[in-house]
Amino acid sequence: MSRPSTSRRTAVVWEVLRGALDQRVKASGKESLEVLDTGGGTGNFAVPVAELGHRVTVVDPSPNALFGLERRAAEAGVEGRVSGVQGDAHGLFDVVGRGGYDVVLCHGVLEYMDDPAEGLGNVVAALRPEGGTLSLLAAGLGGAVMGRALAGHFTEARQALTGENGRWGESDPMPRRFTPEQLTDLVDATGLSVTAMQGIRVFADLVPGALVDTEPDAEAALVRLESAASELPAFQAVASQLHVLAEARYHDG
C-alpha cells in the first residue's frame, strides 16, 4: 500500500492514521468505514484511505482541487469509494450529514478558520454519536520560529513567538499557528479525548533538499528520524505541524 505523496513530509501522519483506521475498524466491527476529509483537496490522504477499502467524502472549497481529486481517484482505481463536494468547515452540514462518519480528517484547515473553536466543533459533530476518530493536522508555532531564526530573520522569529496568532509579519501567508497545548485545549473543548500527539516535519523543513536527494538512503533515514522524534514533547514544540488523534466515546445514560 502506497503512502500519500511527499512522503518525507507526511509519512509519520500516514502511519499513525493508518493505525487509527485499523483500530476504528476493530472497535466498530465494520469492514469499511465512512470517512470525511474536510479540506481534503486533491486527495493526498483521501485516495490512500480509499485504497484501504474505506469510503471517503472530501469537502473542499476549490472546484479545481475537487477536479484533481476525481482524476487522482480514477487513476488509483478507487473512484467508486471517493466522492467530492464543494464546501467548507463552517458550512459543513450544508453539504454533508451530521453524525454520519466513523473518522473525520481535518488536515491543514484549522489554521485558516476565522473561529477555530467553532469550526472544529462543526468537524467533530460530523462523527457518529456512538463514537469516532478525529485526525487533526495544524500548523505548529515552534517550527515557524525556528525556521525564521535559522534563516537569519530574528525579528520575524520573535514576532511569531510573541504575536497573538504566531504570525511573523504582515506578509506571512499563514493566518495562525498553534502550540501543542493550544491544540490540545481546542480538542478537549469539543468533548473528545486526545489519544496521541505527533510533531510533524521537525527536521524535514530545515534540512537542505539537495542533501536528502543526493546522499544514499538519506530520505529513508530522515523519515525514520522524524518518526522517532514525533512523539517526544521537546520535538513537538519545534515541529512545523502538529498531528492530534482524538476519540469520541459516547455511552448511553
N, C-alpha and C positions, 0 to 999 in steps of 0.2 A: 504494500500500500504506500503510495507516494505521500510525501509531506506537502503542505502548502508551499507555494513558491517563495523565493528569497529565504531559503532555509536557515541561514545563519541568524536571521532576524526573528524568525517565527518558530524555530524548531522546538524551543522549550515550551511555548504556548501549545503547540500541536500535540506534543507528547502528553502533557498534562490534560489537555482537553480530551484526547482520545481515551485516556484512562477514566475520566469523569463520565464519558458517554457509556463506557463499558459498565461502570458502577450503576449508572441510572438504568441501564437495560436489566441488570440483575435485580435492582430494587423494585422496578415496575413489573417485572415478569413479561415484558414485551420483547419481541424480536426487533421491532423497528420503532424508533422514536419520532415524535413530531418536534422539530427543531425550528426555532425562529432566530434569524440572523438580522438584527437591526443595524442598518448602515453597512450591510454586507458587500456592497459594491459589486465587483465583477466576480465574486465567488471564491476569493482566496481561501477561505475556510469552508464555505458552503459546499463547494464541489467535493473536496476530500471527505467531508462529513457524509455527503450523499453516497460516496463510493463505499462507505462502511455499511450501506443499506438503509440509512435513515431518510426521512422525508424532510426537506428543508424549504422554508419560506423566507425569502430575502426581502426586507423592506429597505428601500434606498430612495433618496430624493432625486437622483440623477437618472434620466432616461438613458443616457449613454452608458452608464455603468450597468444598468439592467440589460441593455442590449449585449454588452460584453459578457454578462453572466449567462445569458441564453446561449451564446456561442460557445463559451467555455464548457457549459454543462453538456452541450451536444457533442463537443469534441471528446469529452470524457465518457460519453455514453450513459449519462445519468439524467438526461433531460426530463424523464418521467418522474424523477424524485426531487426536482428543484423547480421552484416557481418564484417569480419576482413580481413585486408590486411596488408602485411608486408611493412614497410617504416618508414620514419621519417619526421620531420617538414621541414628540409632543402630541401628534395626532394619530398615534399608533392604532387606536381602536376605531378609527375611521376606515381602516383598510384590512385589519385582521381581528379575529375574535379574542375576547378577554378570557383568560384562564384556560387556554386550549393547548398549551405546549409543555412538553416534558423538559426541554432545555431551551434557554434563551442565551444567545451570544450578543454582547454589547461591546464591540471592539472598535476603538478609535472614534467613539461617539460622544462620550460624557464630556470631554474637554470642549466640545463645540456647543453644548447646550446652554441656553440663557439661564436656565434654572436646573442645575444638575440634580438636585434632590427631587424635584418634581418629575423630571424626565426619567430618572432611574426608577422612581415609583411606578411610572407607567410600564416600563420594561418588565419589572418584577410582577406586575399584575397580569402579565401575559402567561405566567406559569400556572400549571394546573393547581386547583385548590388542594388536592391530595399530596402535593409535593413536586419539586422540580429542582433543576440546577441552573444557576446563573454563572456564565463565564464573562467576566468584565475585564477589559483591557483599556488602560488610560495612560495619558502622558504623565511621566514622573518628573517631579521638580528637580531632584538631585542630578539627574543626567544632564539637564539643560544647564545647570550651574557649572558642572564640571566641564561640559563641552565649551561654554563661552570662556571660562577661565583658561583652559588649555589652549584655546585659540588666541589668547592674549587680550581678550575683551573683558578686562577685570571689572570695569564699571557696569557693564551689562550683566556680568555674573552676579554682582552684588544686587543689582536691581531685581533680577529674577529671584534671588534668595530672600529679599526683604519685601518685595512687592506683594500686593494682596492676592493676585492670581498666578504668581510665578512667571510673569512675563518679563523679558529682558529689555523691552523697549517698544515704541510705537510701531516699529516695522516687524515685530515678532509675529509670525503667522499663526502661532498657537494662542487661542483665547485664554486658556488656563491650564495649569498643571497641578498635580496632587502629590502630597506626601503619602506614605503608606498609612499613616494614622488618619488622615483626612478621608482617604478612600474607604478604609475600614468603617469609619463613623457613618459615612453615607450608606454603606451596605447595611450596617446594623440598624439604621433608622427605618429601613424598609421591612424589618422583621425577619430577614434572612440571617442565617448563621454562616460566618466566614469559615471555610474549611481549609483553605490553602491560600498562600500569597507567594508570588514569584516576582523577582526583579528581572526584567527582560531588557536585553541589549545593554548589559553592564559594560561590556568591552567592545562589542561589535561596531559601535559608532565612533570609537576612539582609535581603533587600530586601522592604519592605512590600508585601503583596499588592495593596493599593489602588493603589499606584503602577504596578504592572505592568498592572493591569486597566484603568486609565484613560488611560494615555499611549499614543498611537498607535504601533503596531508595537513596543511595549516587550517583549512576550513573545518575539517572534521575535528581537529584538536580544539579549535575555537568554540565549536558547538558544545563539545564536552566540557570545556571550561565554563561556558555560560550556564550549562545545566548544573554544574557543581556549585556555582555561586548563587544561583537564582533563589534558593530558599534561605539564604543567610541574611538576617536583617541588616547587617552592616553594608552589604552589597545592594540590597533592595533600596537603601537610602540614596544610592547614587545611580540607579538604573534609569534609562531613558523612558521605559514604560513599566507599568505595574500591572500584573495579572492577578486577579482575585477570583477564586472559586467560592461559591456560596450555595447553600442548600436551603430550600423551603421545606419544612416538615410540619404539616398540619395534622392535628388529631381531633377526632370528634369529641364533643363535650368539653 
